[in-house]
Amino acid sequence: MRSEGGVGSTAALRATGRLRRGVSVLAAGMAHLAGWNYIACALFITADIVGRNLLGVSSAATVEVTGYMLAGGIAWALAHTLARGAHIRVDVWVNRLPLRLRAALHLFALLLLGAFGAFCAWAAWSLVDESLLFDAHDNSALRVPLAVPQGVWLFGLLAFCLVVLVLALDAALMLLSGQPGEVDRLLGSRTVDDETAEALEAVRMAREGRGGA
């Protein structure tokens, strides 16, 4: 029979696993919006250039607006990038360590990343709060309230911190339940097989896209 502690840890792991999948879905949705945001940004710049050169009209705020779009897109893609383990990792040394130590270092690195993300979110909130206090607007012709793009940026950073928190909780429970291998799979660098599978999936999607065109 399982001990009460074992049953409790299994239930906790299942709960954090469901929570991790939930925030991963949220992060994926935000990343898709960030991608469409970049397409809209490119179309906006193209339209502004064409209008300025051929029609003599311009938004007079291209630099400001596209800057907001780029910053927001980057922030909104951070959570999904972390959830997919797609951040660049320098792992020549850590992969040679024993599994349990490697798993602990993965968790420690994630906590450091979370601390940095929390600092960025705090700084973003300070900017939003200050912009709201002084009713700050940019200097473009559109007079965009600065709290709007700053708030979009802040939301992306908060989502990133949420993913860090959920991953850290899941990894900590795995370590406490004696599953360093699961921590290594969750937080470790992507393997060659993972990269190959992703490349093959991209090729398959491209072929399907051409076939449906």
C-alpha positions, 0 to 999 in steps of 0.5 A: 500500500502507498503511504499517505505521503506518497499519495499526497505528493502524487496528487500534488504533482497531478495538480501542478501538472494540470496547472502547468498545462493550463498556463502553457495554453495561455502562453501559447495563445499570447505567443500567437497574438504576438506573432500576428502583432508582428505581421500587423506591424510589418503591414503598418510600416509598409502602408505608411511608406507607400502612403508617404511616397505615393499619396503624400499621407502618413500616420506621423507616428510610425516609429512610436507605434511600431516600437510599442508593438515590438516591445509588446510582442516580445513580452507576450512571447516570453512565457511561451518561449519558456514553456517550450524550453526554447530559450538559448542555453549554455549547457556544456558543463551542466550536462556532465553533472550527476542527474540529481545535482543537474536537476537541482541546478535547473531549478536554481537557474529557473528561480534566478530567471524568475527573480529577474522577471519579477524585477522587470515586472516591478519596474514595468508596474512602476512605469504604468503607475507613474504614467497613470498618475501624470496622465502621460502621453507620447510626443507623436501626433496620436498622443497615445497614453503611455499607460496603454503600451506599458500595460501591454508590456506589463501583462506579458511580463506578469504572464512570464512570471506566472509560468516561472512560478508554476514550473518552479512549483512543479519541479520542486515537487518532483525533486521532493518526490525523488524524480530528478529525471522528470525535472531534467526533462522538464527544465533541461535543454532540448535534445537533438531528438526534440529539435529534429521532431520540431524541424520535421513538424515544420516541414510537414506544416509547410507541405500541408500549406502548399498542398492546400493553397 
